[in-house]
Amino acid sequence: MLHSHTQPNGALHHPPVTLEDWRDLPERGDYFERWSLEKVEAITDKGKTAIYTEASKGLFPKPQKDGRRTYWVSTQIIAWLHAQLRGEV
């Protein structure tokens, strides 16, 4: 399983990942995490503009809002990654 850790300067570091790293994760489940834009960028290797543009076109999971905080549902991103592995997206 991939884990983030905090660097000495306080910034989060996400290890490099590939689509293959997600092959064994379940696509669906009752448990989910709220992922920040920075985490989604690191996991998908997409930039902010690409994420928002593709989400607005229905090609990527849409962000959610919790008050002022914007996040992505981890299970939706994982399902998107599985669809990438299958060549569906």
C-alpha positions in Angstrom: 0.0 0.0 0.0 1.2 3.5 -0.8 1.6 6.0 2.0 2.4 9.7 2.2 4.7 11.1 4.7 5.6 14.6 5.9 9.0 16.0 4.8 11.1 18.0 7.3 9.8 21.3 5.8 6.2 20.2 6.6 5.3 19.5 3.0 3.6 16.2 2.2 5.6 13.8 0.0 3.7 11.2 -2.1 5.8 8.4 -3.4 5.9 8.1 -7.2 3.2 5.7 -8.4 2.2 4.1 -11.6 -1.2 2.7 -12.7 0.2 -0.8 -11.9 0.5 0.2 -8.2 -3.3 0.4 -8.1 -4.1 -3.0 -9.7 -4.7 -4.8 -6.4 -6.8 -2.1 -4.7 -10.5 -2.6 -4.6 -12.5 -0.4 -7.0 -15.4 0.0 -4.6 -15.9 -0.1 -0.9 -17.7 1.6 1.9 -14.6 3.2 3.3 -13.1 6.3 1.5 -10.6 9.1 2.2 -10.9 12.7 1.2 -7.9 13.4 -1.0 -6.5 16.9 -1.6 -5.7 18.3 -5.0 -2.0 17.8 -4.2 -2.5 14.1 -3.5 -4.7 13.6 -6.6 -2.0 15.4 -8.7 0.7 13.1 -7.3 -1.3 9.9 -7.7 -2.6 10.6 -11.2 0.4 12.5 -12.6 -2.0 15.2 -13.8 -1.8 18.9 -13.1 -4.4 21.1 -11.6 -5.7 22.5 -14.9 -6.0 19.0 -16.5 -7.8 17.6 -13.4 -10.4 20.4 -13.4 -10.8 20.5 -17.2 -11.3 16.7 -17.5 -13.7 16.8 -14.5 -15.8 19.5 -16.1 -16.0 17.3 -19.3 -17.0 14.2 -17.3 -13.6 12.4 -18.0 -12.4 12.5 -14.4 -14.1 12.4 -11.0 -15.5 15.7 -9.9 -14.2 17.4 -6.7 -16.5 17.6 -3.7 -16.9 20.5 -1.3 -17.0 20.4 2.5 -17.5 24.0 3.5 -14.5 25.8 2.0 -12.4 22.6 1.6 -12.3 20.9 -1.8 -11.5 17.2 -2.0 -11.8 14.1 -4.2 -13.3 10.8 -3.0 -10.5 8.3 -3.0 -12.7 5.4 -4.2 -13.7 7.4 -7.3 -10.1 8.1 -8.1 -9.1 4.5 -7.6 -12.0 3.4 -9.9 -10.8 5.9 -12.5 -7.3 4.4 -12.2 -8.7 0.9 -12.7 -10.6 2.1 -15.8 -7.2 3.5 -17.1 -5.7 0.0 -16.6 -8.5 -1.6 -18.6 -8.1 1.1 -21.3 -11.7 2.3 -20.8 -10.8 6.0 -20.3 
